[in-house]
Amino acid sequence: VVRATPSGAAVTEAIHMLMLTSANQQTCRITGLAGSGNSVTFGSIPAGTKMIIVSWDATSFTAGGVTAGIQLGDAGGLEATGYNQRETDIDATPTATTNTVTTQFVVLANPATSNYGQAILVLEDSTNFTWSCQSTSNTSSICMGAGIKALSAELTQLAFMTGGTFDAGAVNIAYIS
């Protein structure tokens, strides 16, 4: 891109874009979660993945008052420690509650019967396998979170999990490499 400066001189700037083409974008959707247990795992995430968008549609769980979250993993399995996340719930009153989470990226807190939301995971540091996560969802409250997690090796899998049992809904991931 070439732009003019206030003095009239031309300056060339490089713009880096990640083009979404069929060659570097894939999606995977798991529907009919009823009776599937307390987690769904998306494996075989390809090497070189730079961004993952996780979305959930009309999910619900048999146990009320539980949270749902995302755990990341490499070839050695899912990792349940080392997350550094702040998650805030705003209920109808409105009262805000903020929590620090170290075992997963919490994406739903105290979910109601039909939950919708999205989490965006971005590879921040490919040398240290560090991923950031920002999420927003609606339940009986609004849940927002942001955090970071360094893996021990390259990401190969992630799980969407809850403390209850899924009884409805779908979870989708789209990844970009």
N, C-alpha and C positions, 0 to 999 in steps of 0.2 A: 504494500500500500504506500502510495506517495501522498504526502500532505504538505501544505504550505505552512511555514512558521510565520509569526507576526512580522518578521523582517522580510518576508517574501521568499526566503530560501526554501528549496525543496528538501524534504527529509524523507528518507525511505525507512519504513518500519516493517518488521516482520510480524505477521499475525499467524499464530498457530491455531489450527482448528482440527477437531476430530470429526471427520466426515462420517456420517452414519450411512454405511452401504451394506449390502447383503454380505459382503466379504468380512466385515468386522462387527456385525451385530447379530445376536441370537436371542431368542426368547424361549422360555419354558414355562408352562402353566400346569399346575396341579389343581384339579377341581374335585368336587365331591369329597370334601375332607371328613364328612361324618364317619365316625368309627375308625379314623386313621391313627388314633393315639394322641400323643401330646406334642408331636413334632413332625415336620416334613423336611427332608434334607435334599438339597439340590447338589448333586455331585458332578464330577467331570467338568468343572469350570476350567476352560482352557488356559494354558500358560499365556502370559502377556495381557490378561484382562486388566483394564484400567478403570472401569466403572461398572457398577451393578445397580440397577434400580429394582427394588423389591416392592411389589404392591399387593395388597390384600383386599378382598372384595366379599362383603357380607359374612365375614368369619364370626363364629361364635364358639363358646366353650361350655362344657357341662358344669364346671365349677365357677361360681361368681367370685369376684374380688381377687382374681389372680392377674398376673401380668403376662404379656407375650413379648418375646424378644427375638433377636437374631444373634446366633453365634457363628463365628467364622472358623474355618479350619483349613489345614494343609494336608499333605499326604499322611501325616501322622495322626490325623483325626481332628475333631472339633476341639476348640480351645475354650475352656470355661473360666479362665482367669486373665488378668492383665488389661481389662477394658477400663477406660477412663471416660466415663460419660456422666453428664448432668441431664436429668430428665425432669420435666415440669408438667404437672397436671393442673388444669384449671376447670373446676366444676361449675355448676349452674349458679352458685350463689353470688358472685364468682369468688372462690377461694383458691389460691395457688399453693401447691405443695411441690417442693423441689427435692429430688433425691440424687445421691451419688451412687453410681452403679459400677461394679467391677467384674461381674460374671457374664455379661452379655450387653448388647445394645437393646434397652427396653423401648418397645415401639407402641405398646398398649398398656395402660394401667387401669385396673378395675373395669375391664371391658363389659359392655352391655351385650345384647343379643345380636346386633348386626354392626360390625365394625369395618371401617374403610380407612385406608391410609397408604402411605408411601414412605420408603426409606431410600436414600441415595447414598451409596457407598463409593468412595473415590480413593484410588491408590495414591497416597501422598508421597511415599518414599519407596521406590522399587528396590533399593539396596537393603533396607531394613524391613521390607514387607509391611509397611505401616498403612493402615486404612482409616479414613475418617468416615463418619456416618452422621447424617442429619435426617430426622424423621418427624413426621406429623401425622396424626390420626384423629379420628373422631369416634368417640364412644359415648358413654354417659358424661364424659368430660373430654376436654381437648388435651391430648398428650403430645408434647414436643420434646425432642431430645437431640443432643449433639455430643459426639465423642470421638475417641481415637483408640486404635488397637494395633499393636505390632505383633505379627505372627512370627513363628520360628522358621518358616519357609514360605514359598510362594502359595497363595490362596488356590485351593482346588475345590472347596465345598463351603456351603453355608446352610444353616438350619433355621427355620422359622418355628419357634417352640412356645409352649404355654405350660402353666402349672396345672391346667385342667385337661380335658379331652376335647378335641375338635368335634363339633356336632353339625357344622354347616360351613359353607364358604369355599373360597378359592385363594390360592397364593400364586403369584406370577413373578418371575425374574426376567429381566432383560440385561444382557451384559455386552460390553463394548471392549474390544481388544485393539 
